[in-house]
């Protein structure tokens, strides 16, 4: 009897400590994930379930977007027979072919809306001066979601480099107002990649 | 006795379910945080502890950086008497003054390094073509960390708008190669802000 009560008390304590951990865990889990994200450039032959890829895209689409324009669209490539034409000359080709999926994050550099000074007027197409900022946030969200799912990913820059963008634009037949912004291979990490510690208080000024 | 055993079993089950939840919680917690992030434009009078601000900056500095250049620096403002000159004419002034702290994310648009084709040569200063992408990722990391800490924040664009950048450059005496990229007020949310659901499968193409 005494043992059972002790056992019950221990189990309760364990439950309480777990639940307490859950209660304070969001900030810890999110910070740990942000600090754990790293560029992973080598992958096993394992595939990544479509539902997980969808989660990465869900994260990307949850990025903030200036004036709520949401300039993004996504091309998910898994058919490696197309890579030679889509990524022609790209020095990351080995990594793309080794990964389970390659996600091209594309951006509409324009916005079609009624003018701001005449919200009832006819829609006009104009440049969106801040599409690039939304795309940086969307790419980061995708990388953080990959890290959270135990996947490896790597942000490879595409815009503004013509030699990387041109084959993609041609092969994917992107319209003139759409640019391939970044290319992110995703896969199960091969090897033990460690994040960098980039904390540097000398970068902070307080006023 | 029977009751005690039942009680012990229930407590154990609770502990097991909590621990199981902890084991699978990183992806869930991170995804929930990404999907919960929203622009918060109204704050209570509560302050934000310096250690929490440091965590937000820690997250920002953990952003990926092309060629590991790390173009970022940060100005943390809490002395509201300076806001009129630093943010002169900025239409977000009310929000800045209401918030506990305003963080200006600055970027060095240049990089000083030996040339790539002569790594042993003397360092030269050249434009960094991808500083803006790093800054988008750093700003998003900061916003995600704020959300994780239960804080409200709002990404206000600064670059490339001269009328918003100029007073900041002047007041903070930024060197010519440094631009104020984004301005993020942070505080305890007043009111119940809800995130947008921006998931849109029509933005995805699969090849």
Interface residues (C-beta under 8 A of the other chain):
Chain A: X1 X4 X5 X7 X8 X11 X12 X14 X15 X18 X19 X21 X22 X25 X26 X27 X29 X30 X31 X32 X33 X34 X35 X37 X39 X55 X57 X58 X59 X61 X62 X63 X64 X65 X66 X68 X70 X72 X73 X74 X75 X76 X77 X78 X79 X82 X129 X130 X132 X133 X134 X135 X136 X137 X139 X140 X141 X143 X144 X145 X147 X148 X149 X150 X155 X157 X160 X161 X172 X182 X195 X196 X198 X199 X200 X203 X204 X205 X206 X207
Chain B: X1 X4 X5 X7 X8 X11 X12 X14 X15 X18 X19 X21 X22 X25 X26 X27 X29 X30 X31 X32 X33 X34 X35 X37 X39 X55 X57 X58 X59 X61 X62 X63 X64 X65 X66 X68 X70 X72 X73 X74 X75 X76 X77 X78 X79 X82 X129 X130 X132 X133 X134 X135 X136 X137 X139 X140 X141 X143 X144 X145 X147 X148 X149 X150 X155 X157 X160 X161 X172 X182 X195 X196 X198 X199 X200 X203 X204 X205 X206 X207
